[in-house]
């Protein structure tokens, strides 16, 4: 059980995580409004084009862009849930995990996706957070996070189908590499506990008091 100070710190981080995810959703919805108003030109201009060197930086912008209202609506709910659960133990660590997922998912799309297409959307990040929260408890050895990971895996088991080629026009490459990056993030950003040094056993031949003189 966490101490009072640890519980208060966890609650403070959870509040930060809540506002971080609210802010993230606000940003992508504002971008969506602008994108829609321009006929989704932003998605085509700043989405990822496979194996085009000039498109590598778009790995950082593609998660903020979508191709329709249905597209962003389908991503927003899981993004908020998984993102909050990924961030509630520490926003700084969460930002590192997010960077790893964005880069890993984007590079996977850039390397593996079919040519002559454009990929954009936050679903790779969604699957990355999903993978991260499933394995985090195992790597951190925290029972509560193991339970959260199992519950999320069971409640959102349909997300695993997004890792396989199923429907044309859906970037399973981004999903798969995002999920894998989240699993890697669980290992890279795991809690490293200091090994407790056990005291050396007392030497029975050592006397604490000098012998008494006759």
Residue, then its C-alpha position, 0 to 999 in steps of 0.5 A: x500500500x502506498x504511504x500518504x505522501x506517495x498517494x498524494x503525489x500519485x493524485x497530483x500526477x493523475x490531475x496533471x495527466x487529466x489536463x494533459x490529455x484534455x489539452x491534447x484532445x483540444x489541440x487535435x480537434x482544433x487542428x481538425x476544424x482547420x483541416x476540414x475547412x481546407x478540404x483536409x489539405x493539412x493531412x495530405x501535406x503533413x501526412x506520412x508518404x512512405x519512403x520519401x526522405x522529405x516526408x520523414x519529419x511528417x512522422x511528428x505531425x501525422x498523429x495530429x491529423x485526420x481524414x474525416x470527422x468519423x476518423x477523429x471521433x473513433x480515435x478520441x475516446x481510446x486516446x483519452x482513456x489509454x493516454x490518461x492511464x499511461x500518464x497518471x504515474x508521471x507526466x514526464x515519463x509519459x512524454x518520453x513514452x509518447x515521443x518513443x511511440x510517435x517516432x516508432x509508429x511513424x518510422x514503421x509507416x514510412x518504411x512498410x506502408x505501400x507507396x503512393x499513399x498518405x498516412x495520418x491519424x492518432x491511432x498509432x499512438x492509441x495502440x502504443x499507449x495500449x501496449x504500454x499500459x498492458x506491460x507496464x505493471x509487469x516491468x514495474x512489478x506493481x500489482x495495481x498496474x498489472x490489474x489495469x493492464x489485464x482489465x484494459x486488454x480484456x475490455x478493449x480486446x478488439x484493439x488487437x485486430x487493428x494490428x493485422x492487415x484487415x481493411x483497405x485504407x487502415x494503417x495496420x503498419x502504424x498500429x503494429x509499430x505503435x503497439x510494439x513501440x509502447x511495449x518497448x517503452x514499458x521496458x525502457x521507462x520501467x522503474x529501476x529500484x535500487x538493490x538493498x545492501x544487506x548488512x554483513x553478518x556479525x563476526x562471532x569472534x569479535x568481542x564488543x567489550x575488552x576482556x576484564x583484567x584480573 
